Amino acid sequence: MSETTSLPTLFGRFTAILSEHERFGVTLRRISAACPALESEHPAIAPDLQPGSLIADLFAELSQHFVVEEAEAYFGTLVQERPTLLHRVAELKAEHGAMLKTITELCAITADDPESRGLPTPTRRLITQLEAHEETESELLREFFS
């Protein structure tokens, strides 16, 4: 580690990021809960599970989250301390862009289809992608701290 990076401060930043994962995880669980209802013959969607607002919430949460992760204080620190991680960090950043593009497409589905019947399949793919992404980030952090 460099002399300019304090481990408690750095660790605190990583802990804060993990807390954000939990926060947008709530929105993901709500979206996931809405999927079976959207697939039913007569969808009855609870007011707090309206797909349009949930997808918009997810876009806002993840956009902000990705900005924080990509900042010099997070990914930048990883690369500064361990330049060998540059390629893996670049891959994670590319995944951020791809996931935001997917969420934008999901927003279009909810706008074009009032019943959002086309939403469950791509939403489940996105959730799987996000889970894998989070696992990759966790592995990177474990490697960084070991």
Secondary structure, 3 states (H helix, E strand, C coil): CCCCCCHHHHHHHHHHHHHHHHHHHHHHHHHHHHHHHHHCCCCCCCHHHCHHHHHHHHHHHHHHHHHHHHCHHHHHHHHHHCHHHHHHHHHHHHHHHHHHHHHHHHHHHHHHCCCCCCCHHHHHHHHHHHHHHHHHHHHHHHHHHC
